[in-house]
Amino acid sequence: MESDRLLVVVEDDEGFARTLRRSFERRGYGVLMATGLDDLKELLKDQAPGYAVVDLKLASASGLACVETLHAFDPDMLIVVLTGFASITTAVEAIKLGACHYLAKPSSTDDIEAAFHKAAGRADVTVIERPTSIKTLEWERIHQTLVDTDFNISETARRLGMHRRTLARKLEKRPVK
């Protein structure tokens, strides 16, 4: 299949991955599936997709590593990152690594496909002035440290000067996907 209609989905949630696959296939895409970085690297040996949808939090590794691998493979590939909890930190990192868009779950196939077509930025977007709450700042700091430690909870707790159990409780309240 031509790379202009070939899409790779990197998602470890089997049900969500299956739903994305069916939905994109109905839209005329050829869909390849990978559950993590190792699967993705194997798949790229034989295929050259033009599009990618990557979950940020994978069981085996960070989705950011997959974005980096995909961008290195083809700098023109349109990559959309999906996440259950969006943060400024991971959005910036995803874009720096080569993603064209970053969407919070739940996102529909319409949202993802629209993101592929809005890969260029817009300078006329309205800037909304909104003070950031302490809870949001705390969560962004936790999330940045999680990214820095490749989602290692023990190391994140150590770097934050927090008991591991306290961090685990906070993550249970707002899980990272």
MDTraj code that builds the backbone (N, CA, C; nanometers):
import mdtraj as md
import numpy as np

residues = "MET GLU SER ASP ARG LEU LEU VAL VAL VAL GLU ASP ASP GLU GLY PHE ALA ARG THR LEU ARG ARG SER PHE GLU ARG ARG GLY TYR GLY VAL LEU MET ALA THR GLY LEU ASP ASP LEU LYS GLU LEU LEU LYS ASP GLN ALA PRO GLY TYR ALA VAL VAL ASP LEU LYS LEU ALA SER ALA SER GLY LEU ALA CYS VAL GLU THR LEU HIS ALA PHE ASP PRO ASP MET LEU ILE VAL VAL LEU THR GLY PHE ALA SER ILE THR THR ALA VAL GLU ALA ILE LYS LEU GLY ALA CYS HIS TYR LEU ALA LYS PRO SER SER THR ASP ASP ILE GLU ALA ALA PHE HIS LYS ALA ALA GLY ARG ALA ASP VAL THR VAL ILE GLU ARG PRO THR SER ILE LYS THR LEU GLU TRP GLU ARG ILE HIS GLN THR LEU VAL ASP THR ASP PHE ASN ILE SER GLU THR ALA ARG ARG LEU GLY MET HIS ARG ARG THR LEU ALA ARG LYS LEU GLU LYS ARG PRO VAL LYS".split()
xyz = np.array([
    [0.0850, -0.1189, 0.0000],
    [0.0000, 0.0000, 0.0000],
    [0.0885, 0.1238, 0.0000],
    [0.0430, 0.2301, -0.0640],
    [0.1173, 0.3556, -0.0701],
    [0.1236, 0.4189, 0.0676],
    [0.2380, 0.4858, 0.0977],
    [0.2554, 0.5455, 0.2295],
    [0.1594, 0.6615, 0.2541],
    [0.1024, 0.7197, 0.1462],
    [0.0102, 0.8311, 0.1672],
    [-0.1225, 0.7851, 0.2285],
    [-0.1510, 0.6587, 0.2300],
    [-0.2725, 0.6069, 0.2953],
    [-0.2395, 0.4953, 0.3938],
    [-0.1127, 0.4843, 0.4333],
    [-0.0703, 0.3808, 0.5275],
    [-0.0459, 0.4456, 0.6632],
    [-0.1088, 0.3910, 0.7654],
    [-0.1062, 0.4465, 0.9002],
    [-0.0579, 0.3410, 0.9976],
    [0.0258, 0.3807, 1.0927],
    [0.0650, 0.2902, 1.1996],
    [0.0037, 0.3423, 1.3296],
    [-0.0562, 0.2512, 1.4058],
    [-0.1135, 0.2832, 1.5363],
    [-0.0256, 0.2154, 1.6407],
    [0.0313, 0.2961, 1.7311],
    [0.1126, 0.2426, 1.8405],
    [0.0300, 0.2596, 1.9670],
    [-0.0315, 0.1513, 2.0094],
    [-0.1273, 0.1544, 2.1220],
    [-0.1257, 0.0188, 2.1898],
    [-0.1142, 0.0171, 2.3233],
    [-0.1123, -0.1104, 2.3951],
    [-0.2487, -0.1495, 2.4521],
    [-0.3477, -0.0619, 2.4422],
    [-0.4839, -0.0947, 2.4830],
    [-0.5504, -0.1636, 2.3640],
    [-0.5650, -0.2940, 2.3728],
    [-0.6122, -0.3752, 2.2605],
    [-0.7482, -0.3302, 2.2059],
    [-0.8406, -0.3005, 2.2949],
    [-0.9744, -0.2596, 2.2523],
    [-0.9730, -0.1269, 2.1784],
    [-0.9022, -0.0291, 2.2324],
    [-0.8938, 0.1019, 2.1683],
    [-0.8209, 0.0913, 2.0347],
    [-0.7153, 0.0121, 2.0310],
    [-0.6391, -0.0077, 1.9065],
    [-0.7273, -0.0701, 1.7983],
    [-0.8067, -0.1686, 1.8365],
    [-0.8959, -0.2355, 1.7413],
    [-0.9998, -0.1365, 1.6871],
    [-1.0522, -0.0514, 1.7748],
    [-1.1499, 0.0490, 1.7330],
    [-1.0880, 0.1475, 1.6340],
    [-0.9671, 0.1956, 1.6658],
    [-0.8982, 0.2870, 1.5734],
    [-0.8733, 0.2204, 1.4391],
    [-0.8299, 0.0955, 1.4445],
    [-0.8008, 0.0230, 1.3198],
    [-0.9243, 0.0171, 1.2302],
    [-1.0354, -0.0293, 1.2859],
    [-1.1584, -0.0421, 1.2064],
    [-1.2026, 0.0928, 1.1509],
    [-1.1960, 0.1944, 1.2336],
    [-1.2413, 0.3258, 1.1920],
    [-1.1558, 0.3833, 1.0789],
    [-1.0238, 0.3690, 1.0907],
    [-0.9367, 0.4195, 0.9841],
    [-0.9468, 0.3338, 0.8572],
    [-0.9656, 0.2044, 0.8724],
    [-0.9819, 0.1189, 0.7540],
    [-1.1075, 0.1577, 0.6764],
    [-1.2151, 0.1933, 0.7478],
    [-1.3374, 0.2380, 0.6802],
    [-1.3144, 0.3679, 0.6024],
    [-1.2141, 0.4429, 0.6415],
    [-1.1814, 0.5686, 0.5731],
    [-1.0793, 0.5487, 0.4612],
    [-1.0445, 0.4241, 0.4352],
    [-0.9551, 0.3954, 0.3238],
    [-0.8070, 0.3876, 0.3567],
    [-0.7743, 0.3832, 0.4835],
    [-0.6339, 0.3709, 0.5238],
    [-0.5957, 0.2245, 0.5368],
    [-0.4714, 0.1937, 0.5077],
    [-0.4137, 0.0664, 0.5457],
    [-0.3588, 0.0868, 0.6850],
    [-0.3902, -0.0018, 0.7789],
    [-0.3517, 0.0205, 0.9179],
    [-0.2580, -0.0890, 0.9660],
    [-0.1448, -0.0464, 1.0203],
    [-0.0468, -0.1359, 1.0822],
    [-0.0557, -0.1153, 1.2324],
    [-0.0341, -0.2219, 1.3088],
    [-0.0480, -0.2130, 1.4538],
    [0.0840, -0.2459, 1.5226],
    [0.1150, -0.1704, 1.6279],
    [0.2303, -0.1983, 1.7128],
    [0.1891, -0.1703, 1.8567],
    [0.2384, -0.2517, 1.9498],
    [0.2037, -0.2317, 2.0907],
    [0.3120, -0.1582, 2.1680],
    [0.4263, -0.1385, 2.1059],
    [0.5350, -0.0689, 2.1732],
    [0.6507, -0.0429, 2.0792],
    [0.7604, 0.0044, 2.1356],
    [0.8767, 0.0450, 2.0569],
    [0.9388, -0.0717, 1.9800],
    [0.9521, -0.1871, 2.0432],
    [1.0119, -0.3023, 1.9746],
    [0.9281, -0.3457, 1.8547],
    [0.7960, -0.3552, 1.8733],
    [0.7059, -0.3896, 1.7618],
    [0.7172, -0.2875, 1.6495],
    [0.7247, -0.1614, 1.6879],
    [0.7329, -0.0541, 1.5896],
    [0.8601, -0.0653, 1.5058],
    [0.9720, -0.0873, 1.5720],
    [1.0995, -0.0999, 1.4993],
    [1.0963, -0.2172, 1.4015],
    [1.0383, -0.3285, 1.4432],
    [1.0246, -0.4457, 1.3544],
    [0.9382, -0.4116, 1.2344],
    [0.8277, -0.3463, 1.2595],
    [0.7325, -0.3108, 1.1546],
    [0.7957, -0.2168, 1.0511],
    [0.8780, -0.1223, 1.0988],
    [0.9391, -0.0237, 1.0081],
    [1.0458, -0.0836, 0.9177],
    [1.0892, -0.2060, 0.9458],
    [1.1861, -0.2728, 0.8583],
    [1.1253, -0.3049, 0.7221],
    [0.9920, -0.3305, 0.7197],
    [0.9246, -0.3730, 0.5969],
    [0.8218, -0.2745, 0.5432],
    [0.7815, -0.1774, 0.6237],
    [0.6729, -0.0864, 0.5852],
    [0.7185, 0.0586, 0.5976],
    [0.6552, 0.1477, 0.5226],
    [0.6857, 0.2911, 0.5288],
    [0.5556, 0.3713, 0.5386],
    [0.4976, 0.3792, 0.6588],
    [0.3721, 0.4537, 0.6741],
    [0.3934, 0.6039, 0.6591],
    [0.2884, 0.6709, 0.6170],
    [0.2920, 0.8163, 0.6044],
    [0.2297, 0.8859, 0.7240],
    [0.1559, 0.8075, 0.8053],
    [0.0850, 0.8614, 0.9214],
    [0.1104, 0.7715, 1.0413],
    [0.1016, 0.8320, 1.1619],
    [0.1142, 0.7525, 1.2841],
    [0.0270, 0.8124, 1.3931],
    [-0.0315, 0.7239, 1.4730],
    [-0.1048, 0.7619, 1.5927],
    [-0.0352, 0.6882, 1.7064],
    [0.0160, 0.7644, 1.8041],
    [0.0970, 0.7063, 1.9108],
    [0.0381, 0.7409, 2.0469],
    [0.0154, 0.6395, 2.1290],
    [-0.0273, 0.6609, 2.2667],
    [0.0950, 0.7048, 2.3468],
    [0.0795, 0.8054, 2.4311],
    [0.1922, 0.8574, 2.5080],
    [0.2414, 0.7579, 2.6114],
    [0.1484, 0.6924, 2.6811],
    [0.1864, 0.6015, 2.7897],
    [0.1642, 0.4583, 2.7450],
    [0.2731, 0.3917, 2.7157],
    [0.2682, 0.2512, 2.6763],
    [0.3225, 0.1665, 2.7905],
    [0.2820, 0.0418, 2.7974],
    [0.3277, -0.0456, 2.9049],
    [0.4785, -0.0681, 2.8986],
    [0.5324, -0.0825, 2.7792],
    [0.6734, -0.1176, 2.7642],
    [0.7672, 0.0032, 2.7620],
    [0.7216, 0.1189, 2.7179],
    [0.8075, 0.2371, 2.7078],
    [0.7210, 0.3606, 2.6869],
    [0.7842, 0.4750, 2.6938],
    [0.7141, 0.5994, 2.6677],
    [0.6838, 0.6106, 2.5189],
    [0.5667, 0.6614, 2.4863],
    [0.5324, 0.6852, 2.3470],
    [0.6238, 0.7888, 2.2831],
    [0.6892, 0.8718, 2.3660],
    [0.7816, 0.9717, 2.3115],
    [0.8982, 0.9046, 2.2397],
    [0.9424, 0.7906, 2.2890],
    [1.0493, 0.7159, 2.2208],
    [1.0011, 0.6682, 2.0839],
    [0.8744, 0.6323, 2.0750],
    [0.8177, 0.5904, 1.9463],
    [0.8096, 0.7079, 1.8503],
    [0.7709, 0.8251, 1.9011],
    [0.7654, 0.9453, 1.8172],
    [0.9043, 0.9750, 1.7621],
    [1.0038, 0.9679, 1.8481],
    [1.1418, 0.9943, 1.8058],
    [1.1859, 0.8959, 1.6972],
    [1.1524, 0.7677, 1.7156],
    [1.1874, 0.6638, 1.6176],
    [1.1165, 0.6886, 1.4843],
    [0.9882, 0.7195, 1.4901],
    [0.9115, 0.7451, 1.3679],
    [0.9640, 0.8669, 1.2929],
    [0.9949, 0.9722, 1.3657],
    [1.0448, 1.0944, 1.3012],
    [1.1828, 1.0710, 1.2388],
    [1.2664, 0.9930, 1.3067],
    [1.3983, 0.9603, 1.2512],
    [1.3834, 0.8755, 1.1251],
    [1.2844, 0.7877, 1.1244],
    [1.2577, 0.7014, 1.0092],
    [1.2123, 0.7835, 0.8885],
    [1.1193, 0.8794, 0.9129],
    [1.0670, 0.9641, 0.8050],
    [1.0269, 1.0998, 0.8630],
    [1.1109, 1.2018, 0.8460],
    [1.0811, 1.3342, 0.9010],
    [0.9515, 1.3972, 0.8468],
    [0.9013, 1.3486, 0.7344],
    [0.7775, 1.4021, 0.6772],
    [0.6521, 1.3299, 0.7262],
    [0.6688, 1.2225, 0.8035],
    [0.5535, 1.1472, 0.8540],
    [0.4713, 1.2375, 0.9460],
    [0.3399, 1.2310, 0.9345],
    [0.2501, 1.3064, 1.0214],
    [0.2162, 1.2193, 1.1417],
    [0.2586, 1.2639, 1.2589],
    [0.2460, 1.1853, 1.3821],
    [0.1553, 1.2606, 1.4789],
    [0.0517, 1.1919, 1.5272],
    [-0.0375, 1.2474, 1.6286],
    [-0.0190, 1.1660, 1.7558],
    [0.0037, 1.2359, 1.8665],
    [0.0195, 1.1715, 1.9967],
    [-0.1130, 1.1825, 2.0715],
    [-0.1582, 1.0695, 2.1283],
    [-0.2793, 1.0661, 2.2103],
    [-0.2399, 1.0402, 2.3548],
    [-0.3104, 1.1040, 2.4479],
    [-0.2810, 1.0803, 2.5884],
    [-0.4062, 1.0961, 2.6728],
    [-0.4121, 1.0190, 2.7789],
    [-0.5236, 1.0272, 2.8728],
    [-0.5141, 1.1495, 2.9614],
    [-0.3938, 1.2006, 2.9826],
    [-0.3771, 1.3249, 3.0566],
    [-0.2758, 1.4110, 2.9843],
    [-0.3248, 1.5165, 2.9261],
    [-0.2368, 1.6066, 2.8519],
    [-0.1672, 1.7023, 2.9478],
    [-0.0390, 1.7244, 2.9247],
    [0.0331, 1.8252, 3.0019],
    [0.1168, 1.9065, 2.9050],
    [0.1475, 2.0266, 2.9458],
    [0.2286, 2.1146, 2.8621],
    [0.3644, 2.0509, 2.8367],
    [0.4211, 1.9919, 2.9382],
    [0.5540, 1.9322, 2.9273],
    [0.5601, 1.8249, 2.8202],
    [0.4692, 1.7288, 2.8266],
    [0.4741, 1.6198, 2.7290],
    [0.4324, 1.6678, 2.5902],
    [0.3446, 1.7683, 2.5832],
    [0.3070, 1.8234, 2.4525],
    [0.4290, 1.8870, 2.3864],
    [0.5028, 1.9647, 2.4620],
    [0.6230, 2.0294, 2.4074],
    [0.7239, 1.9244, 2.3632],
    [0.7468, 1.8238, 2.4465],
    [0.8430, 1.7188, 2.4117],
    [0.7998, 1.6429, 2.2864],
    [0.6712, 1.6114, 2.2772],
    [0.6216, 1.5381, 2.1603],
    [0.6435, 1.6184, 2.0323],
    [0.6163, 1.7479, 2.0371],
    [0.6341, 1.8329, 1.9192],
    [0.7828, 1.8452, 1.8852],
    [0.8672, 1.8627, 1.9862],
    [1.0116, 1.8707, 1.9627],
    [1.0650, 1.7436, 1.8971],
    [1.0071, 1.6302, 1.9356],
    [1.0542, 1.5016, 1.8826],
    [0.9971, 1.4686, 1.7449],
    [0.9012, 1.5482, 1.6964],
    [0.8528, 1.5266, 1.5603],
    [0.7039, 1.5068, 1.5427],
    [0.6254, 1.5099, 1.6498],
    [0.4802, 1.4969, 1.6347],
    [0.4247, 1.6244, 1.5720],
    [0.3201, 1.6102, 1.4916],
    [0.2574, 1.7283, 1.4329],
    [0.1404, 1.7755, 1.5177],
    [0.0900, 1.6878, 1.6043],
    [-0.0228, 1.7237, 1.6895],
    [-0.0238, 1.6383, 1.8148],
    [-0.0957, 1.6873, 1.9162],
    [-0.1033, 1.6233, 2.0470],
    [-0.2476, 1.6358, 2.0924],
    [-0.3162, 1.5225, 2.1109],
    [-0.4579, 1.5252, 2.1458],
    [-0.4836, 1.4499, 2.2756],
    [-0.5758, 1.5017, 2.3543],
    [-0.6160, 1.4337, 2.4773],
    [-0.7224, 1.3295, 2.4446],
    [-0.7140, 1.2143, 2.5117],
    [-0.8179, 1.1117, 2.4971],
    [-0.9383, 1.1560, 2.5777],
    [-1.0561, 1.1218, 2.5420],
    [-1.0894, 1.0458, 2.4222],
    [-1.0902, 1.1366, 2.2998],
    [-1.0320, 1.0884, 2.1937],
    [-1.0321, 1.1589, 2.0656],
    [-1.0904, 1.0652, 1.9610],
    [-1.1741, 1.1194, 1.8779],
    [-1.2365, 1.0382, 1.7733],
    [-1.1453, 1.0306, 1.6520],
    [-1.1778, 0.9435, 1.5619],
    [-1.1047, 0.9325, 1.4359],
    [-1.1142, 1.0638, 1.3593],
    [-1.2289, 1.1321, 1.3683],
    [-1.2436, 1.2633, 1.3043],
    [-1.1406, 1.3609, 1.3597],
    [-1.1235, 1.3621, 1.4936],
    [-1.0268, 1.4515, 1.5571],
    [-0.8853, 1.4213, 1.5096],
    [-0.8523, 1.2937, 1.5031],
    [-0.7174, 1.2525, 1.4639],
    [-0.6915, 1.2882, 1.3178],
    [-0.7875, 1.2567, 1.2321],
    [-0.7698, 1.2870, 1.0904],
    [-0.7610, 1.4385, 1.0672],
    [-0.8402, 1.5150, 1.1411],
    [-0.8329, 1.6616, 1.1308],
    [-0.6947, 1.7108, 1.1754],
    [-0.6389, 1.6474, 1.2778],
    [-0.5058, 1.6854, 1.3262],
    [-0.3992, 1.6604, 1.2203],
    [-0.4133, 1.5545, 1.1423],
    [-0.3195, 1.5287, 1.0327],
    [-0.3210, 1.6441, 0.9320],
    [-0.4391, 1.6999, 0.9092],
    [-0.4544, 1.8067, 0.8100],
    [-0.4221, 1.9451, 0.8657],
    [-0.4046, 1.9538, 0.9985],
    [-0.3685, 2.0818, 1.0607],
    [-0.2275, 2.0728, 1.1188],
    [-0.1355, 2.0180, 1.0414],
    [0.0012, 1.9999, 1.0897],
    [0.0758, 2.1320, 1.1045],
    [0.0400, 2.2321, 1.0254],
    [0.1057, 2.3623, 1.0345],
    [0.0448, 2.4421, 1.1490],
    [0.1261, 2.5230, 1.2143],
    [0.0785, 2.6059, 1.3246],
    [0.0070, 2.7307, 1.2744],
    [-0.0670, 2.7957, 1.3663],
    [-0.1388, 2.9185, 1.3328],
    [-0.1016, 3.0265, 1.4335],
    [-0.0606, 3.1428, 1.3844],
    [-0.0233, 3.2531, 1.4717],
    [-0.1443, 3.3313, 1.5219],
    [-0.2624, 3.3084, 1.4636],
    [-0.3802, 3.3867, 1.5003],
    [-0.4673, 3.3211, 1.6083],
    [-0.4170, 3.2168, 1.6724],
    [-0.4928, 3.1511, 1.7784],
    [-0.5047, 3.2461, 1.8974],
    [-0.6230, 3.2572, 1.9534],
    [-0.6483, 3.3465, 2.0654],
    [-0.5783, 3.2953, 2.1906],
    [-0.5068, 3.3855, 2.2557],
    [-0.4391, 3.3514, 2.3804],
    [-0.5333, 3.3872, 2.4946],
    [-0.5650, 3.2870, 2.5758],
    [-0.6573, 3.3067, 2.6870],
    [-0.5750, 3.3204, 2.8140],
    [-0.5998, 3.4289, 2.8871],
    [-0.5282, 3.4495, 3.0117],
    [-0.6028, 3.3775, 3.1230],
    [-0.5370, 3.2796, 3.1802],
    [-0.5984, 3.2001, 3.2864],
    [-0.4905, 3.1662, 3.3872],
    [-0.5092, 3.2047, 3.5120],
    [-0.4066, 3.1716, 3.6109],
    [-0.4005, 3.0200, 3.6320],
    [-0.2803, 2.9717, 3.6550],
    [-0.2605, 2.8294, 3.6767],
    [-0.2750, 2.7986, 3.8255],
    [-0.3504, 2.6950, 3.8568],
    [-0.3701, 2.6580, 3.9975],
    [-0.2479, 2.5844, 4.0509],
    [-0.2359, 2.5820, 4.1812],
    [-0.1263, 2.5101, 4.2473],
    [-0.1341, 2.3616, 4.2136],
    [-0.2547, 2.3067, 4.2106],
    [-0.2705, 2.1648, 4.1786],
    [-0.2210, 2.1344, 4.0364],
    [-0.2524, 2.2241, 3.9427],
    [-0.2065, 2.2041, 3.8049],
    [-0.0551, 2.2132, 3.7971],
    [0.0036, 2.3102, 3.8653],
    [0.1494, 2.3233, 3.8669],
    [0.2151, 2.1991, 3.9277],
    [0.1563, 2.1494, 4.0372],
    [0.2101, 2.0287, 4.1004],
    [0.2024, 1.9102, 4.0036],
    [0.0872, 1.8946, 3.9382],
    [0.0708, 1.7822, 3.8476],
    [0.1673, 1.7914, 3.7298],
    [0.1859, 1.9122, 3.6768],
    [0.2792, 1.9282, 3.5654],
    [0.4221, 1.8963, 3.6078],
    [0.4591, 1.9336, 3.7301],
    [0.5937, 1.9013, 3.7806],
    [0.6082, 1.7497, 3.7980],
    [0.5070, 1.6846, 3.8518],
    [0.5103, 1.5386, 3.8664],
    [0.5214, 1.4747, 3.7284],
    [0.4404, 1.5210, 3.6361],
    [0.4398, 1.4611, 3.5024],
    [0.5733, 1.4818, 3.4315],
    [0.6323, 1.6010, 3.4446],
    [0.7634, 1.6271, 3.3835],
    [0.8687, 1.5334, 3.4417],
    [0.8641, 1.5136, 3.5716],
    [0.9612, 1.4243, 3.6351],
    [0.9370, 1.2805, 3.5923],
    [0.8113, 1.2410, 3.5762],
    [0.7809, 1.1074, 3.5245],
    [0.8410, 1.0886, 3.3854],
    [0.8261, 1.1883, 3.3006],
    [0.8827, 1.1811, 3.1655],
    [1.0347, 1.1715, 3.1733],
    [1.0952, 1.2548, 3.2590],
    [1.2407, 1.2557, 3.2731],
    [1.2956, 1.1212, 3.3202],
    [1.2158, 1.0483, 3.3986],
    [1.2599, 0.9185, 3.4520],
    [1.2031, 0.8017, 3.3727],
    [1.1480, 0.8306, 3.2553],
    [1.0870, 0.7278, 3.1712],
    [0.9780, 0.6514, 3.2474],
    [0.8976, 0.7268, 3.3241],
    [0.7821, 0.6767, 3.3987],
    [0.8199, 0.5780, 3.5097],
    [0.9384, 0.5932, 3.5667],
    [0.9822, 0.5133, 3.6816],
    [0.9315, 0.5827, 3.8073],
    [0.8341, 0.5230, 3.8748],
    [0.7696, 0.5864, 3.9893],
    [0.8646, 0.6031, 4.1068],
    [0.9463, 0.5032, 4.1365],
    [1.0394, 0.5137, 4.2490],
    [1.1386, 0.6268, 4.2288],
    [1.1948, 0.6354, 4.1094],
    [1.2919, 0.7419, 4.0800],
    [1.2244, 0.8786, 4.0788],
    [1.1020, 0.8851, 4.0290],
    [1.0280, 1.0115, 4.0279],
    [1.0048, 1.0587, 4.1708],
    [0.9609, 0.9695, 4.2585],
    [0.9379, 1.0053, 4.3988],
    [1.0670, 1.0539, 4.4640],
    [1.1777, 0.9869, 4.4363],
    [1.3065, 1.0267, 4.4937],
    [1.3433, 1.1677, 4.4483],
    [1.3294, 1.1945, 4.3176],
    [1.3653, 1.3260, 4.2646],
    [1.2752, 1.4375, 4.3168],
    [1.1515, 1.4035, 4.3467],
    [1.0577, 1.5033, 4.3980],
    [1.0650, 1.5182, 4.5495],
    [1.1458, 1.4325, 4.6159],
    [1.1549, 1.4369, 4.7617],
    [1.0243, 1.3963, 4.8267],
    [0.9603, 1.2979, 4.7673],
    [0.8271, 1.2543, 4.8088],
    [0.8322, 1.1048, 4.8388],
    [0.7537, 1.0613, 4.9338],
    [0.7453, 0.9185, 4.9604],
    [0.6804, 0.8506, 4.8401],
    [0.7301, 0.7325, 4.8040],
    [0.6786, 0.6614, 4.6871],
    [0.5287, 0.6358, 4.6976],
    [0.4838, 0.5994, 4.8168],
    [0.3420, 0.5695, 4.8373],
    [0.2547, 0.6941, 4.8160],
    [0.3060, 0.8105, 4.8591],
    [0.2328, 0.9358, 4.8385],
    [0.2178, 0.9634, 4.6893],
    [0.3267, 0.9460, 4.6154],
    [0.3212, 0.9654, 4.4710],
    [0.2235, 0.8664, 4.4065],
    [0.2282, 0.7413, 4.4506],
    [0.1380, 0.6397, 4.3951],
    [-0.0079, 0.6798, 4.4178],
    [-0.0396, 0.7335, 4.5351],
    [-0.1774, 0.7771, 4.5629],
    [-0.2181, 0.8917, 4.4705],
    [-0.1272, 0.9857, 4.4500],
    [-0.1580, 1.0975, 4.3602],
    [-0.1824, 1.0472, 4.2179],
    [-0.1033, 0.9525, 4.1758],
    [-0.1184, 0.8970, 4.0396],
    [-0.2467, 0.8163, 4.0263],
    [-0.2925, 0.7543, 4.1331],
    [-0.4200, 0.6826, 4.1291],
    [-0.5359, 0.7785, 4.1067],
    [-0.5249, 0.8983, 4.1645],
    [-0.6301, 0.9985, 4.1485],
    [-0.6340, 1.0550, 4.0074],
    [-0.5155, 1.0702, 3.9460],
    [-0.5045, 1.1248, 3.8110],
    [-0.4082, 1.0392, 3.7325],
    [-0.4528, 0.9227, 3.6873],
    [-0.3599, 0.8317, 3.6186],
    [-0.3043, 0.8900, 3.4887],
    [-0.1812, 0.8540, 3.4605],
    [-0.1146, 0.8966, 3.3374],
    [-0.1391, 0.7912, 3.2330],
    [-0.1968, 0.8298, 3.1186],
    [-0.2234, 0.7344, 3.0093],
    [-0.1471, 0.7758, 2.8887],
])
top = md.Topology()
chain = top.add_chain()
for i, resn in enumerate(residues, 1):
    res = top.add_residue(resn, chain, resSeq=i)
    for name in ("N", "CA", "C"):
        top.add_atom(name, md.element.get_by_symbol(name[0]), res)
traj = md.Trajectory(xyz[None], top)
